[in-house]
């Protein structure tokens, strides 16, 4: 028969590489989920704090729930019916705090987008390298047509997954 691979160790290595790649897929999914859950939780806590301050202006804002993020509303007493410009000072401080927090989020999201784009470009280079290796093995007859089709299918399936990951990450940006 036709040789499937030049050695059985090559087949095992290819299988191990695919398994490692699928584990990496799961890691990226978990990382994305964790990042966006943390972002949502922080935003939700700030909105809840804003709501509570706006409903009871005599009550000072509570301490932030997340230690890593200082709330722009912490310690503010907002007067929702201002009678003088001095009554607006706490509201101005709150708005400036929210603006600064928004700028920090944008910087963080820009950095994440840049990192995501760089990782995707590395994945593209790896994909092209693997496709070239598969085609080269097939052309020099160390890979059967059936195994070539399977390897190409598996690699393209992995690559389409990474394309969807990148598309989703870019949409979230």
C-alpha positions in Angstrom: 0.0 0.0 0.0 0.8 3.7 0.0 2.7 5.0 2.9 0.5 7.2 5.1 3.5 8.8 6.9 7.2 8.1 6.7 7.0 6.8 10.2 4.3 6.2 12.9 6.0 8.7 15.1 5.2 11.4 12.6 1.5 10.5 12.8 1.6 10.6 16.6 3.3 14.0 16.4 0.7 15.4 14.1 -2.1 14.1 16.4 -0.4 15.7 19.4 0.0 19.0 17.6 -3.8 19.1 16.8 -4.7 18.2 20.4 -2.4 21.0 21.7 -4.0 23.4 19.2 -7.6 22.5 20.4 -6.5 23.0 24.0 -5.2 26.4 23.0 -8.6 27.1 21.5 -10.3 26.3 24.8 -7.8 28.6 26.7 -8.5 31.5 24.4 -12.3 31.0 24.9 -11.8 31.0 28.7 -9.6 34.1 28.6 -12.1 36.0 26.5 -14.9 35.0 28.8 -13.0 36.0 31.9 -12.0 39.4 30.5 -15.5 40.3 29.4 -17.1 39.0 32.6 -14.7 41.2 34.6 -15.5 44.2 32.4 -19.2 43.7 32.7 -19.0 43.2 36.5 -17.1 46.5 37.0 -19.4 48.4 34.8 -22.5 46.9 36.4 -21.1 47.8 39.9 -20.5 51.4 38.8 -24.0 51.7 37.3 -25.6 50.3 40.4 -23.7 52.8 42.5 -24.7 55.7 40.3 -28.3 54.5 40.5 -28.2 54.4 44.3 -26.6 57.8 44.6 -29.2 59.3 42.2 -32.1 57.8 44.2 -30.8 58.9 47.6 -28.6 62.0 47.4 -28.2 62.2 51.1 -26.6 58.8 51.2 -22.9 58.8 50.3 -21.7 56.3 47.7 -20.6 53.0 49.0 -17.0 51.7 48.7 -16.3 50.0 45.4 -16.9 46.2 45.3 -13.8 45.5 43.2 -10.4 46.5 44.8 -8.7 46.9 41.5 -10.9 49.8 40.3 -11.6 53.0 42.2 -15.1 54.2 41.6 -15.5 57.8 40.3 -18.6 58.0 42.5 -16.9 57.1 45.8 -17.7 59.6 48.6 -19.8 61.9 46.4 -23.0 63.5 47.7 -25.0 64.6 44.7 -27.7 67.3 44.9 -30.2 66.5 42.2 -31.9 69.9 42.5 -29.1 72.3 42.5 -29.8 75.9 43.6 -26.3 77.4 43.0 -23.2 76.7 40.9 -21.6 75.3 44.1 -24.2 72.6 44.2 -23.0 71.4 40.8 -19.3 70.8 41.9 -19.9 67.2 43.1 -21.7 66.4 39.9 -18.9 67.8 37.8 -16.4 65.8 39.8 -18.5 62.7 39.2 -18.7 63.4 35.4 -14.9 64.0 35.3 -14.4 60.7 37.1 -16.6 58.8 34.7 -14.8 60.4 31.8 -11.4 59.4 33.1 -12.6 55.9 33.8 -14.0 55.7 30.2 -10.6 56.8 28.8 -8.9 54.1 30.9 -11.3 51.5 29.5 -10.6 52.7 25.9 -6.8 52.4 26.5 -7.2 48.9 27.9 -9.5 47.8 25.0 -7.0 49.3 22.5 -4.2 47.3 24.0 -6.3 44.1 24.0 -7.2 44.7 20.4 -3.6 45.2 19.4 -2.5 42.0 21.3 -5.4 40.1 19.7 -4.4 41.3 16.2 -0.7 40.3 16.8 -1.7 36.8 18.0 -4.0 36.4 15.0 -1.2 37.3 12.6 1.1 34.7 14.3 -1.7 32.1 13.9 -2.0 32.9 10.2 1.8 32.4 9.8 1.6 29.1 11.6 -1.4 28.0 9.5 0.4 28.9 6.3 3.5 27.0 7.5 1.5 23.9 8.4 -0.4 23.9 5.1 2.9 24.2 3.2 4.3 21.2 5.2 1.2 19.1 4.5 1.4 19.9 0.8 5.2 19.3 0.7 4.7 15.9 2.3 2.0 15.0 -0.2 4.1 16.1 -3.2 7.2 14.1 -2.1 5.0 11.0 -1.6 5.5 10.7 2.1 1.7 11.4 2.6 -1.1 9.5 1.0 -3.9 11.3 -0.8 -6.4 10.3 1.9 -4.2 11.4 4.7 -3.4 14.7 2.8 -7.2 15.3 2.5 -7.7 14.6 6.3 -4.8 16.8 7.4 -5.9 19.6 5.1 -9.4 19.4 6.4 -8.3 19.4 10.0 -6.0 22.3 9.5 -8.6 24.3 7.7 -11.1 23.5 10.4 -8.7 24.8 13.1 -8.0 27.9 11.0 -11.7 28.7 10.5 -12.1 28.5 14.2 -9.3 31.1 14.7 -10.9 33.3 12.1 -14.2 33.3 14.0 -12.3 34.0 17.2 -10.6 37.0 15.6 -13.9 38.2 14.1 -15.7 38.0 17.5 -12.8 39.8 19.3 -12.8 42.6 16.7 -16.6 42.9 16.9 -16.4 43.3 20.7 -13.7 45.9 20.3 
